[in-house]
Amino acid sequence: MSAAKEAKYDKFTITSADGKRTADFNKGDFKVLTFDYFENILSPHITASATIVSTNDSVASEEDRQERISSLYSGLPLRAGCVVTVKVTPELGDGLDLELHVVHVEQSSKSSSEIIHMKLASEIAILNETTKIEKSYNLGISDIAKKIMKEDLKIRRGKRIIDKTSNPTTYVVGMRKRPFDLLLMLAQQSVPAKTSNPGYFCYETRNGFYFISADTLINQEPYPFKYRYSGGVESQTETKDDSNNYRISDLKVKKDQHFLNQIRFGMYSTKNVFFNPATNGFTEITISADVDGKFPSLGKKKDTPKILKEQYAQGKKYHRIQTAVLDAGSSGETKNINNSPEMYYAAATARYNILFAQETTVTVPCNTLLDAGKVIDLEVESISDQKKQGPDPVQSGKYIISSLRHHFDSDKSLTSMKLIRAGYGLHFTTD
C-alpha cells in the first residue's frame, strides 16, 4: 500500500455570509489547489487555510440586478464571514468533516481566472470574539471551565473533555474577558485531582474541546501503530503491507535543551515570593529541579548539569525570582487566600519549560486519526554500522503531538507534526 496519495474531497462548498448563495467544488464552480488543517495544544481553536482557483464566470453576481455570471470573489461574494464545509477522505484515517468560517481573504486575478487564499477558523473562535464574561464564579476550576464551555462557547456535552482539578473553591470574576482568555488563565493555575503536578492545556481538536492536565497527556496510551524513521530516502512503491503508511519521510530536531534560556526562564530553579496584603507578610518558596523534579516524563529524565549542581553547592539556589500578590478576602469578609498561587505558581514555570524542552518535527503520510495532544511512539534508526543493536535508544520513544497540520493538494496528502517531550529515550515513568 503506497503512502502520501491524493485525498478525495467528498464535499467542499463555500456559502456566502448571508447564507443565500453557495459555490460547490463538485459542481465545477472552483478547483481546490491546497487545503491545510491545523491543531495545536497552545491554541484554543482549530484553524485552516485553503487556496482555490476559479474562472471569472463561476456564480451569478449578488450585486448585479440582472444576476449576470461573475467571479467567485465578486459574485458570491467571497468575504470574511462565509462558511466553508469540507469533507475529505485520505487513504489512512476516518477523514475530516468540518464546518469552518472564513476570517481572512486574499485574491489575485488574471484575465480569465482568479486565485483566492482563505484563512479559516472554527465556530468557537467566532463565539469567543463576540462573547464577554461578566458573571462571577465561586466553584472549583474544572467546574468553572465546564460552565464557560457549556454556557458561553455552546460546546455540547460529548465534546467537552475536562480533567477534574484539586484546587479548592475559587472565586473568579469574569472582568468582561473573552472565554478563551479566562480559560487559558485558569489552565495555568490548575492542579489535577489525582496528582500535585500543576499545568493544564486548553485547546480544540476535531474530536472536542479539551481542558486537560499535562499529566494526562503524558500518561495516556500511545497511538497503536509505531512510526519509523530510517534516516534516508525510502521507496514509496507498492508493498504488500501498510508499512509505508507509518514511515517518517522527514525528521528534524528543532530544539534540544536550550541551556541558557532554560536557566533564564527558571526551569532548573526559581525563588517565588508571595505577599499577603491581609497580614503584610511574605512567603518564599524555592523550587529546584535537582530536588523537586518529580514530574512524570515520556523518557529518561535528564540529570541537572554538573555546573548547576556546583552552583547549588556554593549557595546559588535559584536563577529566577518571581513575585505574586496573594488574593486575600476576595469573596467576602474572610481573609482566607483565594486559589493560593503557592499551590501552582512556583512549580508551573518549571513544568511548562521542562515539557517543551525538546521539539522534533516529522512528516508522515496523512493520518486523520492523529490529533494534537496524542502520544505517538517513534522508532529512529541508529546512526551506526551495527544495525543489529536496534533503534537509537535516545531519539526513539514516546512523544506528545503539540501541533499538527494535515495537508492536501492535487498530488499528495501529508501530516506534519511538532513533537515534544521531557526526557530522552525509551524509558517511561509516571512517578
C-alpha positions in Angstrom: 0.0 0.0 0.0 1.6 3.3 -1.1 1.7 6.4 1.1 1.1 10.1 0.5 -1.6 9.6 -2.0 -4.0 12.3 -3.2 -7.1 12.7 -0.9 -10.6 12.8 -2.2 -12.9 15.8 -1.5 -16.3 14.3 -0.8 -17.6 17.8 -0.2 -16.1 21.3 -0.5 -18.7 24.2 -0.6 -18.5 27.9 0.2 -21.6 29.6 1.4 -22.0 33.4 1.4 -22.0 35.2 4.7 -25.8 35.8 4.4 -26.4 32.1 3.7 -28.1 32.8 0.3 -25.6 31.6 -2.2 -23.3 28.6 -2.4 -20.4 27.6 -4.6 -19.7 23.9 -5.0 -16.4 22.2 -5.8 -18.2 19.1 -7.1 -20.2 21.2 -9.5 -17.1 22.7 -11.0 -17.6 26.2 -9.5 -13.9 26.2 -8.5 -10.9 24.0 -8.0 -9.0 23.4 -4.7 -5.3 23.8 -5.1 -4.4 23.2 -1.4 -6.2 22.7 1.9 -4.4 22.7 5.2 -5.9 21.9 8.6 -4.2 22.8 11.9 -4.4 21.8 15.6 -2.2 23.0 18.4 -2.3 22.3 22.2 -1.3 26.0 22.6 -4.3 27.2 20.5 -7.8 27.1 21.9 -9.4 26.7 18.5 -8.9 24.9 15.2 -7.6 26.8 12.2 -7.2 26.0 8.5 -6.3 27.6 5.2 -7.3 26.9 1.6 -6.2 28.1 -1.8 -8.7 27.8 -4.7 -8.8 28.8 -8.3 -12.0 29.8 -10.3 -12.9 31.3 -13.6 -14.5 34.7 -13.9 -17.9 33.1 -14.7 -18.4 31.0 -11.6 -21.5 32.4 -10.0 -24.3 34.8 -10.5 -23.4 38.2 -9.1 -25.3 39.3 -6.0 -24.7 42.9 -6.8 -25.9 42.7 -10.4 -29.7 43.2 -10.8 -29.6 41.0 -13.9 -27.7 38.3 -12.0 -25.1 38.0 -14.7 -22.3 35.5 -14.1 -19.3 36.9 -12.3 -16.2 35.7 -10.4 -16.4 33.9 -7.1 -14.8 36.7 -5.2 -17.1 39.4 -6.5 -20.2 37.3 -7.3 -20.8 35.2 -4.2 -19.2 37.4 -2.8 -16.4 35.5 -1.0 -15.6 37.6 2.1 -14.9 37.1 5.7 -17.9 35.5 7.3 -18.5 33.0 4.6 -18.9 29.3 5.7 -16.7 26.6 4.2 -17.9 23.0 4.5 -15.2 20.4 3.9 -15.3 16.6 3.9 -12.1 15.0 2.8 -11.0 11.4 3.0 -7.4 10.4 2.8 -6.2 6.8 2.5 -5.5 6.5 6.2 -7.9 7.6 8.9 -11.6 8.4 9.0 -11.1 11.8 7.3 -12.1 15.3 8.2 -15.7 16.5 8.3 -15.6 20.3 9.0 -17.6 23.5 9.0 -15.3 26.4 9.2 -15.7 30.2 9.0 -13.7 32.5 6.6 -11.7 35.0 8.7 -9.4 36.5 6.0 -9.4 36.5 2.2 -6.7 37.4 -0.3 -7.4 37.5 -4.1 -5.3 37.8 -7.2 -6.8 37.8 -10.7 -5.9 37.3 -14.3 -7.9 38.0 -17.4 -10.0 34.8 -17.2 -9.3 33.4 -13.7 -8.7 34.2 -10.1 -6.7 32.6 -7.2 -8.2 33.0 -3.7 -6.4 32.2 -0.5 -8.7 31.9 2.6 -7.8 31.6 6.3 -10.4 29.7 8.3 -11.4 29.1 11.9 -13.9 27.0 13.8 -17.2 28.4 15.2 -16.0 28.7 18.7 -13.3 31.1 17.6 -16.1 33.4 16.4 -18.1 32.9 19.6 -15.1 33.8 21.7 -14.7 37.2 20.0 -18.4 38.0 20.3 -18.7 37.0 24.0 -17.6 38.8 27.1 -17.9 37.1 30.5 -19.4 39.5 33.1 -20.5 37.0 35.7 -18.5 35.8 38.7 -17.9 32.2 39.8 -17.4 30.6 43.2 -16.5 27.0 42.1 -13.7 24.6 41.6 -11.6 25.5 38.5 -12.8 22.5 36.4 -16.4 23.4 37.2 -15.8 27.0 36.1 -14.3 25.6 32.8 -17.3 23.4 32.3 -19.8 26.3 32.7 -17.8 28.5 30.3 -17.7 25.8 27.7 -21.4 25.0 28.0 -22.9 28.4 28.5 -20.6 30.7 26.6 -18.9 28.6 23.9 -22.0 26.4 23.4 -19.9 23.2 23.3 -22.2 20.2 23.6 -21.6 17.6 26.4 -20.0 14.9 24.3 -17.4 17.3 23.0 -16.2 18.7 26.4 -13.1 16.8 27.8 -12.3 18.1 31.2 -9.8 16.9 33.9 -11.1 17.4 37.4 -8.9 19.9 39.4 -8.0 19.7 43.0 -7.9 23.5 43.6 -10.3 24.4 46.4 -13.3 26.6 45.7 -12.1 29.5 43.6 -13.6 33.0 43.3 -13.2 34.2 39.8 -14.5 37.5 38.4 -15.2 37.4 34.6 -14.0 41.0 34.2 -15.5 41.1 30.7 -12.8 38.8 29.5 -13.3 36.7 26.4 -13.9 33.0 27.3 -10.5 31.8 25.9 -8.7 34.5 27.9 -10.3 33.3 31.2 -9.8 29.6 30.4 -6.2 30.0 29.5 -5.6 31.9 32.7 -7.2 29.2 34.7 -5.3 26.5 32.9 -2.0 27.9 34.2 -3.4 27.8 37.8 -4.9 24.3 37.7 -3.7 21.3 39.7 -5.2 17.9 38.8 -7.2 15.9 41.3 -5.1 12.8 41.0 -1.6 14.4 41.4 0.0 17.5 42.8 1.7 18.5 39.5 0.3 21.8 38.1 -0.2 22.8 34.5 -3.2 22.4 32.1 -3.8 22.9 28.4 -6.9 24.3 26.8 -7.3 23.5 23.1 -9.7 22.2 20.4 -9.3 19.3 18.1 -11.8 17.8 15.6 -12.9 15.4 18.4 -13.7 18.1 21.0 -12.6 20.9 23.3 -10.0 20.0 26.0 -9.3 21.4 29.4 -6.7 18.8 30.4 -3.6 18.3 32.6 -0.1 17.8 31.3 0.0 14.6 33.5 -3.0 13.2 31.5 -1.3 13.9 28.2 2.0 12.3 29.3 0.4 9.2 30.9 -2.0 8.3 28.1 -1.6 5.2 25.9 0.2 6.0 22.6 -1.2 5.6 19.2 -1.3 1.9 18.5 1.0 1.9 15.5 4.7 2.8 15.8 6.2 5.3 13.3 9.6 4.5 12.0 12.4 6.7 10.6 15.3 5.1 8.7 17.4 8.2 8.3 17.3 8.1 4.5 15.0 8.3 1.5 12.7 5.3 1.3 10.9 3.9 -1.8 7.2 4.7 -1.9 6.3 1.9 -4.2 3.5 -0.6 -3.6 4.1 -3.1 -0.8 2.0 -6.0 0.4 1.5 -4.4 3.8 0.8 -0.9 5.2 4.4 -0.2 6.5 4.7 2.8 4.2 1.7 4.5 6.0 3.8 4.6 9.2 7.1 5.6 7.7 8.6 9.0 8.6 9.8 10.8 5.4 11.4 13.7 7.3 12.6 14.2 10.9 14.4 17.2 12.3 15.3 18.1 15.9 14.2 21.7 16.1 15.2 22.3 19.8 17.0 20.3 22.3 17.6 21.8 25.8 18.4 25.4 25.1 20.5 25.7 28.2 20.9 29.4 28.6 17.2 30.1 28.0 16.2 27.3 30.4 18.3 28.8 33.2 16.9 32.3 32.4 13.3 31.1 32.4 13.6 29.3 35.7 13.4 25.7 34.5 16.1 24.5 36.9 15.4 26.6 40.0 13.3 29.6 41.0 12.6 31.7 44.1 9.0 32.7 44.4 8.0 35.5 46.8 4.3 35.9 47.8 2.9 39.0 49.6 -0.2 38.7 51.7 -2.0 42.0 51.9 -4.2 40.8 54.8 -1.2 40.3 57.1 1.5 42.4 55.3 3.6 39.2 55.4 5.8 37.5 52.8 6.3 33.8 52.0 9.2 32.4 50.0 9.3 29.1 48.1 12.3 27.9 46.2 11.9 25.2 43.6 14.9 23.2 42.4 14.7 20.7 39.5 17.6 18.8 41.2 15.4 18.2 44.3 11.8 18.7 43.2 11.9 17.3 39.7 9.1 14.7 40.3 7.1 15.3 37.2 6.1 12.3 35.0 8.2 12.0 31.8 7.9 10.4 28.4 11.6 9.5 28.5 14.6 9.0 30.9 14.9 12.2 32.9 17.8 14.5 32.1 20.1 15.0 35.1 20.8 18.5 36.3 24.1 19.6 34.6 27.2 19.4 36.8 27.9 23.1 36.6 24.5 23.9 38.1 25.0 21.4 40.9 28.2 23.1 41.7 26.4 26.4 41.9 23.8 24.9 44.2 26.7 23.7 46.5 28.0 27.3 46.6 24.7 28.6 47.8 23.3 29.8 44.5 20.0 28.1 44.9 17.9 29.9 42.3 18.2 31.5 38.9 15.0 33.5 38.5 12.9 35.4 41.0 9.1 35.5 40.6 6.7 37.6 42.7 2.9 37.5 43.3 0.3 39.1 45.5 -2.0 36.7 47.3 -5.7 37.2 46.7 -6.9 37.5 50.3 -10.6 38.1 51.2 -11.7 38.5 47.6 -15.0 36.6 48.1 -16.3 38.1 51.4 -15.2 39.3 54.7 -12.9 36.3 55.3 -9.2 36.8 55.0 -8.6 33.4 53.5 -6.5 33.1 50.4 -8.4 32.5 47.2 -6.8 29.8 45.0 -3.4 30.3 46.6 -0.6 30.6 43.9 1.7 28.8 46.4 0.0 25.6 45.0 0.9 26.2 41.4 2.9 29.3 40.7 6.3 28.0 41.7 6.1 24.6 40.0 4.2 25.6 36.9 7.1 27.6 35.4 9.4 24.6 35.6 6.6 22.3 34.4 5.9 24.1 31.1 9.6 24.7 30.4 10.5 21.1 31.0 7.7 19.7 28.8 8.8 21.9 25.8 12.5 21.4 26.3 12.7 19.2 23.2 11.0 19.8 19.9 11.1 17.5 16.9 9.3 17.8 13.6 8.2 14.9 11.5 6.4 14.4 8.2 4.3 11.3 7.6 1.6 10.1 5.1 -1.7 11.8 6.0 -3.4 10.2 9.0 -6.5 11.9 10.3 -6.7 9.6 13.3 -3.8 11.7 14.8 -4.8 14.7 16.9 -2.9 17.4 18.8 -2.3 16.1 22.4 -2.0 12.5 21.5 1.2 10.4 22.2 3.0 8.6 19.4 5.8 6.2 19.5 8.8 6.7 17.3 11.5 4.2 16.3 14.5 6.1 14.9 17.2 4.1 13.2 20.6 4.2 15.0 23.4 6.1 13.1 25.7 3.2 13.3 27.1 0.3 11.2 25.7 -2.0 14.0 22.1 -2.1 12.9 21.5 -5.3 14.8 21.8 -3.3 18.0 18.3 -1.9 17.3 16.9 1.6 17.1 18.6 4.8 18.5 17.9 4.5 22.3 18.0 8.2 22.8 15.8 9.6 20.0 13.4 6.7 19.9 10.5 6.6 22.3 7.2 8.4 23.1 6.4 12.0 22.1 3.4 14.3 22.6 2.0 15.8 19.4 2.0 19.5 20.3 0.7 20.6 16.9 -0.1 19.1 13.6 -1.0 20.0 10.0 -2.9 17.8 7.6 -2.0 19.0 4.1 -3.9 18.1 0.9 -3.1 19.1 -2.6 -3.5 17.6 -6.1 -0.6 15.2 -5.8 -0.5 14.1 -2.2 -1.7 14.3 1.4 0.7 14.6 4.3 0.6 15.1 8.1 3.3 17.3 9.6 3.7 17.3 13.4 5.7 19.1 16.0 6.5 16.7 18.8 7.6 17.5 22.4 8.7 15.6 25.4 10.7 15.9 28.6 13.5 13.3 28.9 15.2 11.0 26.4 14.9 7.5 25.1 12.7 4.5 25.5 12.1 4.8 29.3 8.7 5.8 30.5 8.0 7.0 34.1 4.9 8.1 36.0 6.5 8.9 39.4 
